Amino acid sequence: MGLGSSYTAPTPVRRSIPFATFFNLQPARLTQAVDSIKVPVKLPKTYTVTATAYEAVAGQTDDDPFVTADNSRIPKGYSSHTRWLALSRDLLRPWGGPFAYGDTVQVQGISPALDGVYTVHDTMNRRHRRCLDVLVHPREHVDLFKAGAKLQLVSL
């Protein structure tokens, strides 16, 4: 090849081989092989926490007890049936935890009346670790301190 001549390499011929042929499977066997593949289901992690109760009063919250950390306003006539809770900072996403404001969580192990599905709306004081606080009304007279409660994200 001299100056001025150009050389173009031949283009390789590519043939696609059917999946079943490549693995030497008949179509019926291919269906069986695909059906037999087990995909692991990842369940949400369960956290063991200490559960307490709080009321929307200035002594247990900040200066504005009816506004939560996510700027939600606690409704008039609220009670434990409102199903809102606060989490300690180590469990909240802004501080490296797995939960975010607005997440729906399952709580078990508090009491038959208070176990159930809650929405995360508030943050506890920075001194608390692995804790949750359920919102109750003062007229309910709930005195709650329960170690060993279970907290789990509800997958939608």
Summary of the structure (lengths in Angstrom):
residues: 156
radius of gyration: 28.6
end to end distance: 67.9
largest distance: 99.0
contacts: 362
relative contact order: 0.23
helix: 16%
strand: 28%
